[in-house]
Amino acid sequence: METARLPFFVYGTLRPGGPNHDLFLRGRTRAEEPARLHGAVLYAGPGYPYAVEEPAGAVGAVVGAVVGGVLVTARPESYDELLAALDRLEVYVPGDPRNLYVRVARTVVRAADGRPVRAWVYVAAPAVAARLRAGGTPIEGGTWPLR
């Protein structure tokens, strides 16, 4: 597993204005900027979304799938604490087959300048992704509505 201190790409309840933003990110970030994750479809979950990666060239894959979100750069002194807190929030344990999400390093694109940036992204775990592809509700436009 990659152990680099990458920024995080958040697309649901952790976005500014979302219910978990202030609880987890306030005071722990150096920068928060709009970005996009290409090659994934956003699905509605029970109060939060799932980004489901589209396998390249797969039959039925959504061409041009994009998830809108925010690229979050943690303050260096807060990084380890924030990583652990986000893993707990997403109930992610490396290698656990019961994970709902897995944390993966992916390239996201900054909206401001189109620059690609490697970031941690919590995407739907394989079993969850398969269920969502088979009968989930995709979120039109790829951006989770904040309430």
Sequence and secondary structure as in RCSB ss.txt:
>XXXX:A:sequence
METARLPFFVYGTLRPGGPNHDLFLRGRTRAEEPARLHGAVLYAGPGYPYAVEEPAGAVGAVVGAVVGGVLVTAR
PESYDELLAALDRLEVYVPGDPRNLYVRVARTVVRAADGRPVRAWVYVAAPAVAARLRAGGTPIEGGTWPLR
>XXXX:A:secstr
       EEE STTSTTSTTHHHHTTTTEEEEEEEEEESEEEEE SSSEEEEE  TT TT  TT EEEEEEEEE 
GGGHHHHHHHHHHHTT  TT TT SEEEEEEEEEETTT  EEEEEEEEE HHHHHHHHHH  B GGG     
